[in-house]
Amino acid sequence: MKRSVSRILTTHTGSLPRSPEQQDVLIVREERREFDQSAFDASVRGAVADVVKMQIDTGIDVINDGEQGRSQYATYVKERLTGFEGELAVRARPRLDDADFPEFAEIRASSTSANMPQPVCSGPIAWKDFGAVQKDIDNLKASVGNGDIREVFMTSASPGVVANFLPNDYYPDHEAYLRALAAVMKDEYAAIVGAGFVLQIDCPDLAMTRPSQWAELTVNEFKDIVALHISILNETLADLPPDRMRLHMCWGNFEGPHTYDVPLSDLVDIVLQARPQGLSFEGANPRHAHEWKLWKDVKLPDGKLIIPGVLDTTSNFVEHPELVAERIVRYAEIVGRENVIAGTDCGFGTSAWNRKVDTRIAWAKLKSMVEGARLASAELW
């Protein structure tokens, strides 16, 4: 990852709003209706070209394809891999805070699309369409061209987040399932880095799953799960250079109580052991915005950099550039200005349905981040 010694760079977490037309194309495939593959591919190419141009026009430094060809940031792998022909018998996975706020839990459950298939792992995992990875790479390369940008990244799901969304009904235990996923996803990770992009490993499993998938565990027991996930991830990434990778963790990209979120202070020492150079995390939403202070007591390892969220991706408020600048400066004054890239809490289109932030507002928020980074840079240099 390229560091800046003259200003604060900007990026985002990966998914960006899709046009209504692109959403429809993705949902047709997600619902397993008949569709024309060539028309689908053309639609994705056009959507990637459009979103790349919008990022460049907005002034974002480190850009990607906006995940325009994916229906969801983790479950996209089910179209590429064997083993996901089973169907989940019980769809709802309760959260610890559901009992505290039952009316809200009911509303949230009803907002999830009832028509979407919910696959489980029901057989051995292997590649059935590795060509889809190359299509992603080719689309992004073609769209970037000679655009005025600092760097290009591409997202890829971690074994842990895939295991969360596509539950195991085949392998003997959780660790065996993770290792099977890692053995296959390793090829996608290597292809992204080999293409010259920065690899972003999406790892919401490192925090988001505590109140849901692992609700029965104590915090210390959950930390053991996080350590296992990091260990397997590091083994999988062992041949890739740390400075060509970044890791994203979050507590779930949705508006809700989040009262059982495990604090970043409980996880940060484990997560910083991950091989990727960059660490992206939530830093703007009302439940985690205060956690910037922990970096006063946590030493950032040599060579690492942080990508704190300075925009809340669940709210239609547009953050003022001066607030963005204030957030950036707080981190920079603690860990060093060259060790900070401004980012977003999570994605603006983590799935092709039930998106909460209006498209124009999402882009206005990103523009505000760019302006806030400019203000912060003037203060820091």
Secondary structure, DSSP 8 states (H G I E B T S, - for coil): ----SSS-EE---S-----HHHHHHHHHHHTT----HHHHHHHHHHHHHHHHHHHHHHT-SEE--TTTT-SBTTGGGGGTBSS--EE-S------GGGTTSHHHHHHHHHTS-SSS--EEB-S---BS-THHHHHHHHHHHHHHTT-S-SEEEEEEE-HHHHHHHS-BSSSSSHHHHHHHHHHHHHHHHHHHHHTT-EEEEE-GGGTTTTTTTTTTS-HHHHHHHHHHHHHHHHHHTTTS-GGGEEEE--S-SS-S--TT---HHHHHHHHTTSSSSEEEE--SSTTTGGGGGGGGTS---TT-EEEEB-S-TT------HHHHHHHHHHHHHHH-GGGBEEB-SS-S-SBSS---S-HHHHHHHHHHHHHHHHHHHHHH-
